[in-house]
Amino acid sequence: MDLLSPRAIALALIIFVLSTLDAIFTFVHLENGASELNPLMEQIIQSGFQSVLGIKSLGIGLVAWFLAIHQNFKISFYGMHVLAATHIALLAYHLVCSYLFQVI
């Protein structure tokens, strides 16, 4: 049986944490007058914070875990890196917006 590498586990956890922070920052920005550009997420946001947290945190977390389980396939391992980099860039965007608009 193959074991998950420490790197795959770390990437999956990083992706989960960053997607959770994305959900939290999204609500902070929305409460301060921002608007959601993604029409699908706009509908989910209408359902409440728990729905958004479930989709963004658990949904993306499950995707990351699925990719981690398939770590021996290059496409999965690269996919985890792309997903982590995308969420790092998204968190940086949230932090810049928070600084510029004095949200936090």
C-alpha positions, 0 to 999 in steps of 0.5 A, a space after each residue: 500500500 502506498 503512503 502519502 508523502 509528507 509533501 502531499 499531506 502538507 500541500 493538501 492541508 495548505 490548500 484546505 487552510 487557504 480555501 477556508 481563509 478565502 471563504 472568511 475573507 470573501 464574507 468580510 469583503 462582502 460585508 464591507 460592500 464588495 460584490 461577488 463576480 462569480 454568478 454560481 458563488 453568488 447563488 451559494 452566498 445567498 444560502 449563508 456562510 455555512 454553505 460558502 464555508 462548506 463549498 470553499 473549504 470542504 469542497 476544495 479540501 476534498 479535491 486536494 485530498 483526492 489529488 494527494 491520494 493520486 500523488 504518484 501521477 504527475 498531473 495530480 502532483 502538479 495539480 496540487 502545486 497549481 492549486 496551492 499557488 492559486 490559493 496563495 495568490 488569492 490570499 495575497 489579493 484578499 490581503 491587498 484589498 483589505 489593506 487598501 480598503 481598510 477592511 481588517 
